[in-house]
């Protein structure tokens, strides 16, 4: 079986070379027994063999092995198609307020978000995967008067929590300590986004809520979703080994984030008691902020609810701000009151929720917006299909694996220390399904990846780069590099769109944003600067090939 798998990979590799976009002469294809381990980025159970525009959309071999292909395709439709405001039919239940009406809006081509142009913050554009991050500067906490992922759309009679047309994005130029120039004279550019959001753009502020004077608004792009099932298969024990290693060797200037790990032990872990969970603790492994634990209760499982506000059996309540300000001021709004009867008749035609029908109009609206027993809009079967798809997305195999320039770049990537944070490979554990929300408890329901050597190029740990207008808190999980070289082909973007807010338009810019004197990557950047242009180009070509 393994031999057949290698031969299949070889056939596809041949096609891959013939479809290459560059003008380099193709190098001879290796024999099957010469294919390097790192070609199989997702191991035998998690790798796909396309480098075309749909490279991020492929199911893993594990999906078909488990007989889950149709479930995968059903979940794919839930990802691709927009949800509707209807209360019956397919993909129903959008709103009453929401961030986007489809997952594809944030993940064009199944990848991460694209860099957005200067101007207003337009989330109706497919590909704008950037989310607003609004927090208080004194403690780095998200503001209480907006939801954690701020919403800018609403279903009538409710009103948009934010007015996008008043939010402005400006890209500013940055000059580093080296004048944006390598010793051999080659130059590069650096840009970063600044976001302006006046109080007039905030619904509750316009309704009389006193917004605190100081708040900060920044951009964060959505993360890549392919291969996340493989990252979930890394055991908690192996994660702890990596944390312990990095804590003890003292290599990083900023050390570890002691809010999560200190003195060889977890300080903070992820758990769920709000949506049927039993409070079991798990190491954090997803999102830039490491806010989520196992994939079954992580970013995708959460986003299908809080991006669309579509309820399911384990989340029968609206995703709203933590302080309840939107519910309070919406309930008092005369425009909302005048249209509420028509709206609620569609939501609850049989009047099964007395508090939505009895009392003052203000009491009724507030009771609806804060209800914990809303009708279920996404069935358990649909949610299961979505997670089969989410966990079943394969990683594209590495490209140009026999190219001498790529192989040279691979050597240099390790020599200058990039592999310290961008750890090349992991071996997965037994991959028993773990779900903090206790929705998934059966291994047969989802594709699994036991005992696979995978090549994500990440240590799964947060570090600090000290960039201009940096990410909230400054701590950011090391981004997996696998597949990122196909971003432009798969999303149609004109730029490479790297780093947490897509500020880097190409690989060199991404690398040089690591160069602050206080950055954990400073030593590697100093070495990168001293490389010849040919060697720098080789490293870039390698990074785009993994």
N, C-alpha and C positions, 0 to 999 in steps of 0.2 A: 504493500500500500504506500509506503514511504517513497519507493522508487517511482511509482506512478505520479505521486505528488511532485517530485522533483522534475520529472519530464514535462508535466503540465506547466510548471513554473518556467521551464526553459522555453517551451513553445511561445508562451506569452511574453517572455523576456525578448524573444526575437522580434515579435510584433512591436514591442515597446521601443526597441532601438530604431525600427524603421519609421516610427511615428514621431521621432524626436523633433523638437522645435529648433534645435541649434544646427549649426552648419558644420560641426565637427565630423570628421570621418568616423563612421561606426567602428568600434573595436571588435575583434573576434569574440563571439559568444563563448562563455565557458562551458565545459562539459558539465553534465548534471552533477557529478560528484565533486565539481570544483566550485559550485555555488557557495558563497560564504554565508555564515549564519546570519549576518546582519542584513542579507537580502530579504529574509523572511521576517519582516518587521514585527508581525503579530504572531510569530510562531506558525506551526502547521495548522492550528485551529482558528487563527485570527487574521490571516493574510489574504488579500485579494490581489489580482495580477493585472490591473488596468492602470494606465497613466493618462487616460482620456478625460474629457470634461466631467464624466460621472464617476471618477475614481473614488470619491468619498461615499458613494451611495451603495456600495456592494455589501451583500450579506457575507458573514464569515462562513467557512466550512462547518463550523459548529452548529450554525442555524439549520443547515440541511441535514447534518448528522442526527440532530434531535427531532427531525420531522416538523420543524417550526417555520418553514418557508412561507406558507400562506398567512400565518399569523404575522410574520415579518412584513409582508406586503400590505396587510391590513393596517398595521401600525404606521407604515410609510405614508399612507393616505392621511392619517391623522396629523402627521407632521407637515405634509405638503399643503393641504387644502385649508382655506380659511374657515374659522368657526363663524356661526351665524347667530343673530339675535333671536331667531325663532326659538320657541319653547318645545317644539316637536321636530322630528326629522333627524337627519344625519348632521353631526357636528353642531348641535344646538347649544344654546345657553350662554352665549358670549355676554359678558358684562355682569352687573350694570356699569362698572368702570373697568378699564382694562389697559394693558400696556401695548400689545399688538393683537391682531386677530388671527395670526398664524405663526407657527414656529419658523417657517421658511422666511418670513420677514427678517428674522434675526440671523438665520443661518443659511445664506445663499449657497447653493451647491453643496449643502450639508456641512459646510466648514464653519469658520468663525466669521464675525461681522467684517464688513468692508469699511475702509476709511471714509468718513463723511466729509463733504465739502464745507467750506466756510459758509456761514449764513445761518438761517433758522434751522431748528432741530426738527426735521421732517421724518417722522417714523412711518409714514404711509409708503415710503420708498422701500421696496424690497431690497435688502442688502444692508440697510442701516441697522446693524446689529449692536449699535452703541446704546448703552443704558445710562441714565443720569444717576449719579451718586451724590446725594445731598446729605451733608453732615455738619456737625458743630465743630469748629476748629479747636476748641479748648480740650475736648475729650475724644475726638474722632468718632463719636457715636452718630449713627443715622438720626436724622431729625424725627420727631414723633408725629409731626403734622403732615407727613407724606408717607406713603407705603415705602418699604425698603427698596423695591423697584418702582420708582414713581410712575404713576399712571397719567396719561394725557388724552385718553379717549373715554367716552361715556355713551350709554344708550339712553335716549330720551325717555323720560323727562329729566334724567340726571345730567349733571354738567361736568365737563372735563376738569379733573383736579388741577391740571396744568394747561396753560395756553401755549402750545408749541411755537406759535408764530412770534412770541415775545422772547423766546430763548435763543440766544445768539452764540454761534461757534466761531472762534477766531483762531487761525493757525499762526503762531508766532515763531520767528526764527531764533535759534540759539547758537551761540558761538562758544565752543568749549575751550579749555586752557591751551589747546594746541592750535587754536585758530582754524579748526576744521580742516587741518592739513596734515598729511603723513610726511615723514622725513624726506621721502623721495619727491615731494611736491604735489602728489595727487590730492585733490580736495574732495570734500563731501559736505552735505548740508544736513542740518538737524532742525526739526520743527516739533512743536508741542501745541496741544489745543488749550485754549482758555474758554470757559463757558460763563456767560452772563445770563442770570435769571432774575429779573426784577420782581419785587413783591407783587406787582400788579399782574404777574403771570399766574399767581397762586390763587385758586378758587376760594379757599377758606379765608385767606387774607382779605379778599374783596368782600367777603360776607361779614367781616368784623373781627375775625380772629387776630390776635396780636402776635404776628410773627416775630421771633427774636431778631435782634438787629444783625447778628453775625451768623452767617451760614455759608458753607462752601459748596460749590457745584463742580463736579468733574465728570469725565467720560470714562466708561469702561466698556470694552467690546465684549460680546459674547465669546465664550471659549469654544474650541473645536469639540465635536461630539463623537466623531469616529474613534474607535479604539478605546472608549471609556470603559467598556465591559472588560477589556484586558487589564486595564489599570485596577479595576475593582477586584480582579483575581489575585493581585499581589496580596500576600498574607499580612495580617496586622503585625505578626512577629517580625517579618522582614522589614516592614516600615520602621519598627522600633529599633532594629539593628542599625538602619541608616541614620536615624536621628542620633542614636548614641555615638556612632562613629563621628558625626560632624560636631557633636557637642564636645567630644574629648580631644579632637586633633587640633582645635584652635586655629584652623586655617582661615576662617572667615572673620573679617573685621567686626562685623556686627553680631557675631554669634548666632544662636538660635533665638527664635521668638519665645521668650520664657513664659508668655501667656499660654503656650501650648505644651512646652516640654522643658523640664529642668531637672538637673541632678539624676539623669537616667530614667525619669518617669514622666508620664503624661500629666500635665497640669489641667488641661481642659480637653475633653473629648466630646464627640457628638452623641446626642441621645434624642429620643422622641417620646414624649408623654402626652402630647396634645392631640395626635391623630391615631389613637389606638396603640401607640407604642408602650413598651413595658419599662422604658428607661435604661435599657442595656446601653453601655457606653462603647463607642467605636472610635478609633483614630480618625482624624479629619484628613480628607484627601482630595476634595474637589472645591472649585472656584479659586480665584486669585486670593481671596481672604481666608481660604480653608474653612469655610462656614458649613461644609457638609461632610457627612461620613459616607457610608456605603452607597453605591450608585442607585440602589432601589429606593432610596429616600433622599437622593442628592439633586443636583441642579435640574436635570431633565424631568424627573418625577415631580419636582416642585414647580417647575416653570409651566408645565402644561396646565397647572391650576392657577398660579398667581399671575402669569402673563395674560391669560384669557379670562380669568375668573369663572371658569367652567367647573362646577362642583362634581365631586364623585363620592363614593360611599364613605371613604375615609376622610373627606374634607367637605363637609356639608355646611360651609360658611363662606362668606365673602372675604377676599383678600383686600383689606383696607388698612388705613394708617393705624398705628398702635394706640394712639391717644383717642381715637373715636371722633376726631374733629370733623372729618368729612361727613360722617353719619349725622352728627349733631347739626351742622350748618345746612346740610341738604334737607333735613327734616323741617327746618324753619323757612326754607326758600319758597316764596309764593309760586314761582314757575314750576318747581318740582311738585308742589302740592297740587297744582291745577291739573297736572297730567298723571298723577299717581294712580288714580282709579283705573284708568284705561290700561296702564302698565301692569298693575297687579292682577287684573282680570285675566291677562294672558299668562302670567306666571302661576296663578293659583285659581284656575277656573272653578274648581269645586269647593272653594273656600274651606280648605283643610287646615288653615292656620288662622285661628280666630283673632290673634293679636294684630294681624295685617289688615283686619277689617273693622275692628271695634276700637273705640277711643277717639281722641282727637286726631286730626290728620298728622300732626307732628309726631304723636305717639306711634301711629301706624307705620309711618315711614322709618322711624328709628328702629322699631321692632323688626321690620323687614331687613334693614341693612345690617343689623347686629345679630340676626337669627343664627342659631347653631344647628338647625334642622331643616335646611333648605332642600328642595327637591333634588334628587340625583340627576345630573345632566349627562355625565359620561358613565357608561356602564362598566362593570368590573371587567367584562370581556374586552371592551375597547381599551381600557387602561392596560390590561395585560398585553394586548397586541402592541401597544405603543412601547412598552418596556422590552418586549421581545425585539422590536426594531432597534430601540436605543442600545440595548446591550449586544445586539447582533451586528452592528456596523463594523466592517473590517477596516484594517489599515492597509493602504497601498504598499506593495513591495517596494524596496529601495530601487532606485534607477541608476543607470550608468555605473554599475558595480565593477566593471572591468576597465573603466576609463582611468588612465594613469594619473590624470590631473585630480580626479576625484579621490583616488587612493592616496595621493600625496596630501590632499586636503584633510583626509581622515587622520593621517599621521600627525599633521600639524595641530588639528583640533585637540588631540590628546596631549601633545607635547607642550602646548602653551597653557594647559590647565582648564580648558572649557568643560572637560568631562567630569570635573569635580561636582558642579551643580547639574550639568546636563549628563547625568549618569547614563551611559549607553544602554545597558541591558538589565533586565530583572528576570527571575524565574518565578512564575506564578505558583501558588500553593494548590490546595485541593479544590478551591473555589466552590465551597458550599455557599449557597445563596444566603445572604444576610440582609435583613430589612428592618431598620429601626422602627418602622411603622407597622410591622407585623402583617403586611398585606401579602407579601410573597414569603412562603415558608416551605415550598415544594421545589426541590432541585429540578424537577422535570418541566417546570413551567417556563424556564428561561434558558438560553444557551449558556454553556459554561466552558471555561478554558483552563483545566487543571494541568499543571506541570509543563507549562509552555515557556520557552525562552523568548522574550519579547524585547524590542529595541525602541523604547519611547524617547530616550535621551532626556530624562528628567530624574531628579532625586526625590520628587514629590514633597519638597520642603520649601518653606518661604525664605527669601533672602531680601536684602536691601540693595538697591542700585543708586539711591539718592539722585534721581533724575529731576530736572526742572519741572515744576508743577506735577509732582510725583503722585502716585496712587495713594488712596486713603490709607493712613498709618505708615506708608512707606514699605510695608511688608508685602511681598508678592510671591506666590508659589511659582517655582520654576516651570515654565511652559514646556510641555512635550514638543519636540521638534519633528517627530515623524509625520510625513505627509505634507509638511508646510510648504515645501517647494512647489506643490501643485495648486496652491491657493488661487493664483491668478487664472489658471486654466479652468478651475472648477467654479469660480465665482464670477468671472468676467471682470474682475477688478483690474484697473490699470497699474496698480502698485502692489507691493508685496504685503503691506498692511500688518506689520509685526509689532509686538509689544502690546501691553494691556489696553491701550487706547488707539492702536493702529497708527501711532505717530511715526513709526519707521516705515519708509516707503520702499526700502530694499534691505538686504541683509547687512550691508556695511553700516548703514545708519543704525540698525538694531544693535550691532556689535558696539558701535562707538557710544551709544547711550549707556553702556555699561561702565564707562570710563571715569566717573567721578572719583575724586581722591578718597572718599569714604565708601565707595562701592565694594561689595564683596567680590566683584570680578576685576578689580583694579589691576592686579598682577597680570592677569591674562591679557588685558587690553594693552598694557605697556609692551608685552611681548608681541601682540598682534601688530602694533604700530611699527615695530622694528623689522617685520617681515618684508620681503621684496613684494612688488606688485604682483608678480606671478604667483607667489605663495599665498598672498591674500586672496587672489582670484580663485586659487585652488580650494581654499577653505570655504569660500562662498559656494563654489560648485558642489562641494561635498554636502554642505548644509542643505542645499536645494535638492539633493539627491536622496536624502534619507527619509 
